[in-house]
Amino acid sequence: MPNMKSAKKRLITSAKARIRNKSRRTAIKTTEKKLRQAIDASDKAQAVELLKSVFSKLDKAVKVNTIHKNKASRKKARLQKLVSSIA
């Protein structure tokens, strides 16, 4: 346990941030999983709609430093490539 007041405050804020970041990452994974299911089902309309949602969640995560911008960019490029491959 921390002894200094600032260290105690830091422990509390980092715990809150950990919960926030975990929630955000989980939401991204869930939406991405739904998108991949839509791609497997060849449902282009739903895939395009979910792609917008995934892009939005990734951009928000980058904005608040949950994930690195290059990781988000890589994910976006790969998902876009998958959606555009639907016949």
C-alpha positions, 0 to 999 in steps of 0.5 A, a space after each residue: 500500500 502507498 504511504 504518501 498522499 499523492 501515491 494513494 490518490 494515484 492508486 485510486 485514479 489508476 484503478 478508475 482508468 483501468 476500469 474505463 480502459 477495459 470497458 472501452 477495449 471490451 466494447 471494441 472487441 465485441 463490435 469487431 466480433 459482430 462485424 466479423 460475423 456479418 462478414 462471414 454471413 456476407 451481409 454487406 449492409 450490416 457490415 458497413 454499418 458495423 464498420 462505422 461503429 468500430 471506426 468510431 470506437 477505435 477513434 475514441 479509444 485513440 483520442 483518450 489514449 486507451 490504445 495506440 494510434 497505429 494499432 487503431 489504424 492497422 485494425 481499421 485498414 484490415 477491417 476495411 479490407 475485409 468488408 470491401 472483399 464481400 461480393 
